Amino acid sequence: MNVHKCDTRLYRDASNPLISGVCSGIAKRFNLDAIWVRVAAIALFLFAPTAIALGYILGILFLRKRYA
């Protein structure tokens, strides 16, 4: 029996980075367009700048780069 495992890990997409690839990695994980994740991140940054900036920095520090 051949079982296909889906990769459910978050990563930084090094093949489509604007700053560091965090938003494009999130977009690939949830099968979204990267531009919409970036627009959402900017919109959320206007309402909660500290939380979004901290989350983005933690994403840069702790998510692995992946060339896909």
C-alpha distance (Angstrom), angle and dihedral (degrees) to the residues before:
residue distance angle dihedral
M1 . . .
N2 3.79 . .
V3 3.79 112.2 .
H4 3.80 117.7 -167.4
K5 3.79 112.4 -146.7
C6 3.79 117.1 -153.1
D7 3.80 117.0 -139.7
T8 3.79 104.8 -123.1
R9 3.78 99.5 172.0
L10 3.76 123.7 117.3
Y11 3.78 116.7 -124.8
R12 3.79 141.3 161.9
D13 3.79 110.1 -98.1
A14 3.78 104.7 -132.8
S15 3.81 92.9 -176.7
N16 3.84 93.5 63.1
P17 3.81 108.4 28.7
L18 3.77 124.0 153.8
I19 3.79 94.9 177.3
S20 3.79 105.9 -13.8
G21 3.81 106.6 -26.4
V22 3.80 99.1 -103.0
C23 3.81 95.9 123.6
S24 3.80 93.7 42.9
G25 3.81 90.2 49.7
I26 3.80 90.5 52.1
A27 3.80 89.4 47.7
K28 3.81 92.4 52.6
R29 3.80 91.9 47.2
F30 3.81 92.5 54.6
N31 3.84 95.1 34.1
L32 3.81 94.5 -115.3
D33 3.78 133.9 134.9
A34 3.80 110.5 -91.8
I35 3.81 93.4 -133.9
W36 3.82 91.3 62.4
V37 3.80 92.4 50.5
R38 3.80 89.4 49.8
V39 3.82 91.9 48.6
A40 3.81 90.1 49.4
A41 3.81 91.2 49.3
I42 3.81 91.3 51.6
A43 3.82 91.9 46.2
L44 3.80 91.8 49.5
F45 3.79 89.7 46.5
L46 3.82 88.8 62.4
F47 3.82 90.7 57.9
A48 3.82 101.5 35.9
P49 3.80 108.9 15.9
T50 3.79 97.3 165.8
A51 3.79 95.6 50.2
I52 3.80 95.0 45.2
A53 3.81 93.4 44.8
L54 3.80 91.1 48.7
G55 3.81 91.5 47.9
Y56 3.80 91.7 49.1
I57 3.81 92.5 48.9
L58 3.81 90.7 48.5
G59 3.80 88.2 50.0
I60 3.79 90.3 53.5
L61 3.79 91.9 48.8
F62 3.79 101.7 42.2
L63 3.80 108.3 27.8
R64 3.77 116.8 86.9
K65 3.80 121.6 -125.2
R66 3.74 115.9 -112.5
Y67 3.78 127.2 -171.3
A68 3.79 105.6 -150.1
